[in-house]
Amino acid sequence: MSGVISAIVIILLLGILITVHELGHFIAARLCKIRVREFAIGMGPAFFKRQKTNEDGEPTGTKFTLRVFPIGGFCDMGEDEASDDPAHFRNKTLWQKVFVLVSGALMNFLIGFVFFLIFFAFAGFRDVPVVTNLEPDFPYSEIQVGDRFTAVNGHRVDSRRDWQLFISMDQDKPYTFEMERDGERYTISGVTRQLVNENGDKIFGITAGKLEELNFFSTIQTAAKETTSSVRLVWVSLGMLISGEARVTDMAGPVGMGGIVNDMIEVEAPVSDTVLSILSLAGLVAVNLAVFNLLPIPALDGGRVMFLFISAFLVLVRKKPLSEKVEGYIHGGTMLLLFGLMIFIFFNDIRRLIGL
């Protein structure tokens, strides 16, 4: 039963995030007076259509559709086609087109912030990186219980999750910790893992994490910090993929997220705690989707923005923009590669779930 609930949660979550993303494009297009031919929620055959008609009974304006498969959606502005229509996407200014393209990701950032805001508003606390325990043989007397981490190797840390992320990196190298004690800040450099746990792994011997109550203003501030922290988490993950510290097989798709949600549901905890955990995951996924869409990769919004600037540069240099056909081939080819990656991640998620 938990598997069915997990699947429903993931479908609803992705449906909401994609709809919000496309809604961002739609609102921006309307603000820039760009004609939107169709706004669709879902993919596949349409089972609901709504479009205004003029006095002659001919369809006019945007066609709104609901489609069979609840994952996906699109905002069709005919951006890959040429047109003489002054309301067409390609006939707008560079900055209007950029605004429309990035608005989908901006809406995902916004919904991610909203998810985090709801999470912290109902949780009523935040988990801050304050030292709560030191192992008996801990070798660095400069660090004391009650000290708060503010940065690790130059990376700002606002939560226990941030602290855990950055101490998990470069484990064989010395660390520099920026700390705060009674309002005074200090720095300790050259910190290494000198202790060994029962599994034989080298550790710092520090336990950090303290629940801190939130008021109205600190709730908003914490939600904003969690949003920016999630952006950093995505960037760090991408950097680890590029450097080889992480592998493509470590990536998770909808099936993998379903497994995470299923684990949350199966934990013996109050329903309210499970819902809050899912909200936190939803915020992270929303930010992840926003950052991924802004990457300068063809077929993604960031890639389309990159090609807008390339085309504008070519107009300045040779008085001729990039060929629409060439750009279309590049976007199409990259889209096929992205679909291949999605299929690989899907089957890899299945393999992990069945324990292969």
C-alpha positions in Angstrom: 0.0 0.0 0.0 2.8 2.4 0.8 4.2 1.8 -2.7 0.9 3.0 -4.2 0.8 6.1 -2.0 4.5 6.9 -2.9 3.7 6.7 -6.6 0.7 9.0 -6.1 2.8 11.5 -4.1 5.6 11.5 -6.7 3.1 11.9 -9.6 1.3 14.8 -7.8 4.6 16.4 -6.9 6.1 16.3 -10.4 2.8 17.3 -11.9 2.7 20.4 -9.6 6.3 21.3 -10.3 6.0 21.0 -14.1 2.7 22.9 -14.1 4.2 25.7 -12.1 7.2 25.8 -14.4 5.1 26.1 -17.5 2.8 28.6 -15.8 5.9 30.7 -15.2 6.6 30.7 -19.0 2.9 31.5 -19.7 2.7 34.4 -17.3 5.9 35.9 -18.6 4.7 35.5 -22.2 1.5 37.3 -21.4 3.4 40.1 -19.7 5.5 40.5 -22.9 2.4 40.2 -25.1 3.7 37.0 -26.7 1.1 34.8 -28.3 0.7 31.4 -26.6 -0.9 28.8 -28.9 -1.4 26.1 -26.2 -1.0 25.7 -22.5 -1.1 22.0 -21.6 -1.0 20.2 -18.3 0.1 16.6 -18.8 1.3 14.8 -21.9 -0.3 12.5 -24.5 -3.9 12.8 -25.9 -6.0 15.7 -24.6 -9.2 14.8 -22.8 -10.2 18.4 -22.0 -9.9 21.5 -24.2 -10.9 25.1 -23.7 -10.4 27.9 -26.1 -12.2 31.2 -26.8 -13.9 31.9 -30.1 -14.4 35.1 -32.0 -17.7 36.5 -33.4 -17.4 34.2 -36.4 -17.0 31.1 -34.2 -13.4 30.7 -35.0 -10.9 29.7 -32.2 -8.8 32.6 -30.9 -6.3 33.1 -28.1 -4.7 30.3 -26.1 -6.0 26.7 -26.2 -5.9 25.2 -22.7 -5.8 21.4 -22.5 -5.6 18.7 -19.9 -3.8 15.5 -21.2 -3.9 11.9 -20.2 -0.5 11.4 -18.6 -0.1 13.6 -15.5 3.7 14.0 -15.7 4.7 16.8 -18.0 3.2 19.8 -19.7 4.1 22.5 -22.1 3.6 26.1 -23.1 3.6 26.3 -26.9 4.7 29.7 -28.2 6.1 28.3 -31.5 9.5 29.5 -30.5 11.2 27.1 -32.9 9.4 28.6 -35.9 9.7 31.8 -37.9 6.7 34.1 -38.2 5.8 37.6 -39.3 3.3 38.0 -36.4 4.5 40.8 -34.1 3.2 38.9 -31.1 5.4 35.8 -32.0 8.1 34.8 -29.6 10.9 35.3 -32.2 9.9 38.8 -33.0 10.3 40.1 -29.4 13.4 41.8 -28.0 16.3 39.7 -26.7 15.6 40.5 -23.0 11.9 39.7 -23.4 12.7 36.3 -24.8 15.3 35.7 -22.0 12.7 36.7 -19.4 10.2 34.3 -20.8 12.7 31.4 -20.9 14.0 31.8 -17.3 10.6 32.5 -15.8 9.8 28.7 -15.6 12.9 28.2 -13.4 12.1 31.3 -11.3 8.7 29.8 -10.6 10.3 26.6 -9.5 12.6 28.5 -7.1 9.5 30.3 -5.8 7.5 27.1 -5.2 10.6 25.5 -3.6 10.8 28.5 -1.2 7.0 28.1 -0.5 7.5 24.3 0.3 10.3 25.2 2.7 8.3 28.0 4.2 5.4 25.6 5.0 7.8 23.0 6.3 9.5 25.4 8.8 6.2 27.1 9.7 4.7 23.8 10.8 7.9 22.3 12.2 8.5 25.4 14.3 12.3 24.8 14.5 15.5 24.6 12.5 18.4 22.2 12.9 21.5 24.4 13.4 25.2 23.2 13.2 26.0 23.7 16.9 28.4 21.3 18.6 26.5 19.1 21.0 29.1 16.5 21.8 32.8 15.8 21.5 34.5 12.4 21.7 36.6 11.9 24.9 39.9 11.8 22.9 38.9 14.8 20.6 42.3 16.4 19.9 41.3 20.0 19.2 40.7 22.0 22.4 39.8 25.1 20.5 36.4 23.6 19.7 34.0 23.3 22.5 30.4 22.1 23.0 28.1 25.0 22.2 30.2 26.4 19.4 28.4 27.0 16.2 29.9 26.2 12.7 29.5 29.2 10.3 31.6 27.9 7.4 33.6 24.8 6.3 36.5 25.3 3.9 35.0 28.7 2.9 31.5 27.3 2.3 28.9 29.0 4.5 26.8 26.6 6.6 23.4 27.5 7.9 22.1 24.1 8.9 23.2 20.7 10.1 22.6 19.4 6.5 25.1 22.0 5.2 27.7 21.0 7.7 27.3 17.2 6.9 27.5 18.0 3.2 30.8 19.9 3.4 32.6 17.7 5.9 31.8 14.7 3.6 33.9 16.3 0.9 37.7 16.0 0.6 37.9 13.7 3.6 41.6 13.1 3.2 42.5 16.8 3.3 42.8 19.2 6.3 39.7 21.4 7.0 39.3 25.0 8.0 36.3 25.6 10.3 34.9 29.0 11.0 33.1 29.0 14.3 31.1 31.3 16.6 31.1 31.3 20.4 29.1 33.8 22.5 28.9 36.2 19.5 32.6 36.0 18.8 34.0 34.4 15.7 37.2 32.4 15.4 38.8 30.2 12.8 40.6 26.9 13.2 42.7 25.4 10.4 44.3 22.1 9.7 41.6 20.0 11.3 41.8 16.4 10.2 40.1 13.1 11.1 42.3 11.6 13.8 39.8 9.4 15.6 38.5 6.0 14.5 35.0 4.7 15.0 33.9 1.1 15.7 33.8 0.4 11.9 37.4 1.5 11.5 36.4 4.7 9.7 38.3 8.0 10.5 36.0 10.6 12.1 36.3 14.1 13.5 34.6 13.0 16.8 32.2 15.9 16.6 28.4 15.7 16.9 26.7 18.8 15.7 23.0 19.6 15.4 20.7 21.5 17.7 17.0 22.4 17.3 16.4 26.1 17.5 12.9 27.6 17.8 11.6 29.9 15.1 9.5 33.0 15.1 7.6 34.6 12.2 10.6 36.4 10.8 13.2 33.7 11.4 10.8 31.2 9.7 10.9 33.3 6.5 14.6 33.8 6.8 15.3 30.1 7.3 13.1 29.1 4.3 15.1 31.5 2.1 18.4 30.2 3.4 17.2 26.6 2.9 16.4 27.5 -0.7 19.8 29.0 -1.4 21.4 26.1 0.5 19.6 23.7 -1.9 21.0 25.5 -4.9 24.5 25.0 -3.5 23.7 21.4 -2.9 22.8 20.9 -6.5 25.9 22.8 -7.7 28.1 20.7 -5.4 26.5 17.5 -6.7 27.1 18.6 -10.3 30.7 19.4 -9.5 31.2 16.0 -8.0 29.7 14.4 -11.1 32.1 16.4 -13.3 35.2 15.6 -11.1 34.3 11.9 -10.9 33.7 12.0 -7.1 30.1 10.9 -7.9 28.8 8.8 -10.7 25.8 9.0 -13.0 24.5 5.8 -11.4 24.2 7.8 -8.1 21.5 10.0 -9.8 17.9 9.3 -9.0 14.8 9.9 -11.1 11.1 9.6 -10.3 11.3 6.0 -9.4 14.3 6.7 -7.0 12.3 9.5 -5.4 9.4 7.2 -5.1 11.7 4.9 -3.1 12.7 7.8 -0.8 9.1 8.7 -0.2 8.3 5.1 0.4 11.0 5.0 3.1 9.5 8.1 4.7 6.1 6.6 4.8 7.2 3.2 6.2 9.1 4.9 9.1 7.0 4.6 12.3 6.3 8.3 12.9 3.3 10.6 13.1 1.6 11.4 9.8 2.4 15.1 10.3 6.2 14.3 10.5 6.0 12.3 7.3 4.1 15.1 5.5 6.8 17.6 6.7 9.6 15.3 5.4 7.9 15.0 2.0 7.5 18.8 1.9 11.2 19.2 2.6 12.0 16.8 -0.3 9.5 18.6 -2.5 11.4 21.9 -1.9 14.7 20.3 -2.8 13.3 18.7 -5.9 11.8 22.1 -7.0 15.1 23.8 -6.6 16.9 20.9 -8.4 14.5 21.2 -11.3 15.1 25.0 -11.5 18.9 24.8 -11.5 18.9 21.9 -14.0 16.7 23.8 -16.4 19.0 26.8 -16.3 22.1 24.8 -17.2 23.5 26.0 -20.6 22.6 22.7 -22.3 20.7 22.7 -25.6 17.0 21.8 -25.3 16.9 23.1 -21.8 15.8 26.7 -21.0 19.4 27.6 -20.1 20.6 26.3 -23.4 17.9 28.3 -25.3 19.1 31.4 -23.5 22.7 30.6 -24.4 21.7 30.3 -28.1 19.8 33.6 -27.9 23.1 35.4 -26.9 25.1 33.4 -29.5 22.7 34.5 -32.2 22.8 38.1 -31.0 26.6 38.0 -31.1 26.6 36.6 -34.6 24.3 39.5 -35.7 26.8 42.0 -34.4 29.7 40.2 -36.0 28.4 39.1 -39.3 24.9 40.7 -39.5 23.3 37.3 -39.6 21.8 35.3 -36.8 22.4 31.6 -36.2 20.5 29.4 -38.6 17.1 28.3 -37.1 17.5 24.9 -38.8 21.0 24.4 -37.2 19.7 25.4 -33.8 16.7 23.1 -34.2 19.0 20.1 -35.0 21.2 20.9 -32.0 18.2 21.1 -29.6 16.6 18.0 -31.1 19.8 15.9 -30.9 20.4 17.0 -27.3 16.8 16.2 -26.4 17.3 12.6 -27.6 20.5 12.4 -25.5 18.5 13.7 -22.4 15.8 11.1 -23.1 18.4 8.4 -23.2 19.8 9.7 -19.8 16.3 9.6 -18.4 15.8 6.1 -19.5 19.1 5.0 -18.1 18.3 6.6 -14.7 14.8 5.0 -14.8 16.3 1.5 -15.2 19.0 2.2 -12.7 16.4 3.2 -10.2 14.6 -0.1 -10.8 17.8 -2.0 -10.4 18.5 -0.4 -7.1 14.9 -1.0 -5.9 15.1 -4.8 -6.6 18.6 -5.0 -5.2 20.6 -5.9 -8.3 
